[in-house]
């Protein structure tokens, strides 16, 4: 089955688009099958009409939607029960008003600022993370009535960054992995560079450790390893995306998101500019992830 290719879409982008209809039609006609909407502040608390328009226009042009749940200021694995409860309430509140008929998956950041090296903290954090995932999954299932993949994203640092974290958090929860390539590269550069001959060797190990977990989506963006600058157009940073695609194909993802906003010089790109810069990457994605 062909892996579907998509682009991210958030409030800041939506506010700059004068003709959503023309943009979404262009994307659909140029290999883009879905959009991942970031429901982060100020959505859905402000300009809800614009969010509704994005949903309706995407539906009109046959674009599937994924949802990236709020993540800034959110700590779903906090060992402070009140902080976790507040974070959980905020995420649920943001997701309740979503029209789920065209939503295929939801991405969560499940983390905490607590140091994981102290005795007992890691287990407490993982248990808090699992309880949050269960609660959100129950709420979404109750609202949507449809099977929607709840995907836990691997992060660059802290809880949910390592393959072991992902295993311990997701096991037996009927949740999925949203595998972020640049986050894995950032983690490798920070902590594992001296243990491996290359990032690709590390990536092989990471992928093999999570093979038993369903990977619904891959977030693909390049990274500059010298300063860990992420969200760069594939091919504009330090990663050989062909080698990466060859390795991650065994995960059999249903979706791949080109989560890139900047070129190699740091210039912020529009969705159409991003698409045009990624033509070759899209071609190779079709070859390796078909």
Beta strands, then each sheet from edge to edge (+ up, - down):
strand 1: 4-9
strand 2: 34-38
strand 3: 64-68
strand 4: 103-108
strand 5: 149-153
strand 6: 176-180
strand 7: 215-220
strand 8: 222-224
strand 9: 229-232
strand 10: 255-258
sheet 1: 1+ 2+ 3+ 4+ 5+ 6+ 7+ 10+ 1+
sheet 2: 8+ 9-
end
